[in-house]
C-alpha cells in the first residue's frame, strides 16, 4: 500500500475522532462496561510498572488514562493524531492541576521518530484499539525499542481477528458482522459520527512475532470475552446478576486458552530485553 494511501487513512481517522471529541466522555463515561474495561487495563499495567514511572501513551484520546496515571504518581507524555481529542485532554490537565505530570503532543504513532519528547520511557501504552487504525503496525512496533528503557514495558489493547460475541451473530443471520474481522486483510470500514475510516485486526501471535527479537512476552489476557462488548447498550444495568457472573468468570479465565484471545479485545504486554 502506498505512503499516500496510508496518510489518507490516518487523516480519515483523525477527522472521525475530531468529530467525536466533544461528545466522547459524555457517551462513554457512564457506560458500566467501558469502566470495567478501563479498570481491567489499569490493573494489568499496574502489575508491571514501578512508582513514578515515565509513560508514553499513544492515541491518548481525551486523557482519561493519562489523568488517572498522573494522579497515581506517574509522568505521562500523551499523544494523539486528533486535535479535538488533545484539546479536551489539555483542558483536563489544567483542571486537575497536572501540568507538572502530563504533557501532550499532536503526533501520529507511525511517526514516533518525530516526537519532541523521546524519553526514554518505562512504559509505552496504547488503549482501546487505537493501533487497529493503522495497517503500518509493523513500522509502529519497530520504533518502540529506542523509546524504552532496558526492562521497559509495552502494553497494547487490540482487536483480534475473531471475537466470540460477534461470531454469535451468525445465528441471527448477520453473517457479514459475525465474520467481518476474519476476512479483513484489506481493512474494514468503521465510522464515528458519520465519518468513515478503516480498521485492521491483529492476533496476538502476529504481535509476538514482530517483537520477539527485542522483547519478551509477559502477559496476555482476553478482555470482554465473556463480559459483552460495551456497544451492547445497558447490558450491565438490565442484567446485573448476569453481568456480575460473567465478570467473575472472565476474571478467572482471562489468561487461559482460548479465552485470552477471543474477546472483543486482548491486553498484551512485553518487557524489553536487557
Buried (B, 14 or more C-beta within 10 A) or exposed (E): EEEEEBEEBBEBBBBBBBBBBBEBBEEBEEBBBBBBBBEBBBEBBEEBBEEEBBBBBBBBBBBBBBBBBBEBEBBBBBBBBBEBBBBBBBEBBEEBEBEEBBBBBEBBBBBBEEBEBEBBBBBBBBBBBBBBBBBBBEBBBBBBBEBBBEEBBBBBBBBBBBBBBBBEBEEEEEEEEBBBBBEBEEBBEBEBBEBEBBBBBBBBEBBBEBBEEBBEBBBBBBBBBBBBBBEBEEBBEEEEEEBEEBBEBBBEBBEEEEBBBBBBBBBBBBBBEE
